[in-house]
């Protein structure tokens, strides 16, 4: 029974120390952000929370990404280029964070094409390069880029850039070769330049 009381006391002291450390770190962050609101154990939890919110605003960054209209326009141009050549493909456009914005599955495109297009676009947006340029970097003994989940190092994925900053990617799957997939993805990306 004495052991249990000691454990509870030790846990209680540890939790109290953690609470003080958390409030103290908020005060440090608030000071670093240039706010003048006092925060700390004497100021109370509400003031500390307000200081934390003020400090967080200075830590926010903007990550430009394609808007839905641009993504749809690029996907339609990509699909149209492939259909003009008689190829049945799926086109996927991702935003900067790798989230699907648009997926267009052409008439007669195989069931594997959606996965292929998505993974190619994910690879292109992740590394900021066309997947054809990355293919040579995934060979050799041991672990390679190929081991990263969700990637596919076949030609057909291209990043979309604005002012040399990646804002999205287009992936195509289903043409008879990756070179054709990539050519169609480039056609879609060209509509955004």
C-alpha positions in Angstrom: 0.0 0.0 0.0 2.9 2.4 0.8 4.4 1.6 -2.6 1.1 2.7 -4.4 1.0 6.0 -2.4 4.6 6.7 -3.4 3.9 5.9 -7.1 0.8 8.2 -7.1 2.8 11.0 -5.4 5.6 10.6 -7.9 3.2 10.6 -10.8 1.5 13.6 -9.4 4.7 15.5 -9.0 5.8 14.5 -12.5 2.5 15.7 -14.0 2.8 19.0 -12.1 6.4 19.6 -13.3 5.2 18.8 -16.9 2.4 21.4 -16.5 4.8 24.0 -15.3 7.3 23.2 -18.1 4.5 23.5 -20.7 3.4 26.9 -19.5 7.0 28.1 -19.2 7.6 27.0 -22.8 4.6 29.0 -23.9 6.0 32.0 -22.2 9.3 31.5 -24.0 7.6 31.1 -27.4 5.4 34.2 -26.8 8.5 36.2 -25.9 10.3 34.9 -29.0 7.3 36.0 -31.2 7.5 39.5 -29.8 4.2 39.5 -27.9 3.8 41.5 -24.8 1.1 39.4 -23.2 2.5 37.9 -20.0 2.3 34.2 -19.8 3.5 31.8 -17.2 2.3 30.2 -14.0 1.3 33.5 -12.4 -0.6 34.6 -15.5 -2.9 31.6 -15.5 -3.9 29.1 -18.1 -6.1 31.4 -20.2 -3.3 34.0 -20.7 -0.9 31.2 -21.5 -3.3 29.8 -24.1 -3.8 33.3 -25.6 0.0 33.8 -25.8 0.4 30.4 -27.5 -2.2 31.4 -30.1 -0.4 34.7 -30.8 2.9 33.0 -31.1 1.6 30.4 -33.5 0.5 33.1 -36.0 4.2 34.0 -36.6 5.0 30.4 -37.4 2.6 29.9 -40.3 4.0 29.6 -43.8 2.2 29.8 -47.2 2.4 26.8 -49.5 1.0 27.8 -52.9 -0.9 25.1 -54.7 -3.0 24.7 -57.8 -6.6 25.8 -57.5 -9.4 23.5 -58.6 -10.0 25.3 -61.9 -6.4 25.1 -63.0 -6.2 21.4 -62.0 -9.4 20.6 -63.9 -8.1 22.5 -67.0 -4.8 20.7 -66.9 -6.5 17.3 -66.5 -8.8 17.9 -69.4 -6.0 19.0 -71.7 -4.0 15.9 -70.7 -6.9 13.5 -71.4 -7.6 15.3 -74.7 -4.0 14.9 -75.9 -4.1 11.2 -75.1 -7.5 10.6 -76.7 -6.3 12.5 -79.8 -3.6 9.8 -80.2 -6.2 7.0 -79.6 -4.9 6.1 -76.1 -7.1 5.3 -73.1 -5.6 6.8 -70.0 -6.4 8.0 -66.5 -5.1 11.4 -65.5 -4.6 12.5 -61.9 -3.7 16.0 -60.7 -2.4 16.4 -57.2 -1.9 19.6 -55.1 1.4 20.4 -53.5 0.6 18.2 -50.5 0.0 15.2 -52.6 -3.8 15.2 -52.3 -5.8 14.3 -55.4 -7.6 17.3 -56.8 -8.8 15.8 -60.0 -9.0 12.3 -61.5 -10.3 11.8 -65.0 -10.6 8.2 -66.2 -10.9 8.1 -69.9 -13.4 5.8 -71.6 -11.9 2.3 -71.8 -8.9 3.0 -69.5 -7.9 -0.1 -67.6 -8.4 -0.5 -63.8 -4.7 -0.3 -63.0 -4.4 3.2 -64.7 -5.8 5.2 -61.8 -3.3 3.7 -59.3 -0.4 4.2 -61.7 -1.3 7.8 -62.5 -1.7 8.7 -58.8 1.6 7.1 -57.8 3.4 8.8 -60.7 2.0 12.2 -59.8 2.8 11.6 -56.1 6.4 10.8 -57.0 6.7 13.9 -59.2 5.3 16.2 -56.6 7.4 14.7 -53.8 10.7 15.0 -55.6 9.9 18.0 -57.8 11.1 16.2 -61.0 9.6 14.2 -63.8 9.4 10.5 -62.9 11.5 9.7 -66.0 14.4 11.7 -64.6 14.1 9.9 -61.3 14.1 6.4 -62.7 17.9 6.1 -62.8 18.2 7.0 -59.1 16.4 3.9 -57.9 18.9 1.2 -58.8 21.7 -0.3 -56.8 22.2 -2.5 -53.8 20.3 -1.8 -50.5 17.5 0.6 -50.0 16.6 3.1 -52.7 14.0 5.7 -53.4 11.9 2.9 -54.8 11.3 1.7 -51.2 9.3 4.8 -50.3 5.6 4.0 -50.1 3.3 5.4 -52.7 6.0 6.1 -55.3 6.3 4.8 -58.8 9.4 5.5 -60.9 8.0 5.0 -64.3 7.8 7.8 -66.8 4.4 9.6 -66.8 4.5 12.0 -63.8 5.5 15.6 -64.1 5.6 18.4 -61.5 3.8 21.6 -62.1 5.9 24.6 -61.1 5.4 28.4 -60.8 8.5 30.5 -60.3 10.5 27.4 -59.8 8.3 26.3 -56.9 6.4 23.0 -57.1 2.6 23.7 -56.8 1.3 20.3 -57.9 1.8 17.4 -60.3 0.1 15.5 -63.1 0.3 11.8 -63.5 -0.8 9.7 -66.5 -1.3 5.9 -66.7 -2.4 3.7 -69.5 -0.6 4.7 -72.7 1.5 2.0 -74.3 4.7 3.5 -72.9 5.7 5.8 -70.1 7.2 8.2 -72.6 3.7 8.7 -74.1 2.2 9.1 -70.6 4.8 11.8 -69.8 4.2 13.6 -73.1 0.5 13.8 -72.3 1.2 15.0 -68.7 3.5 17.7 -70.2 0.7 18.8 -72.5 -1.5 19.3 -69.5 1.2 21.1 -67.6 1.8 23.4 -70.6 -1.8 24.8 -70.2 -0.7 26.2 -66.8 2.4 28.1 -68.0 
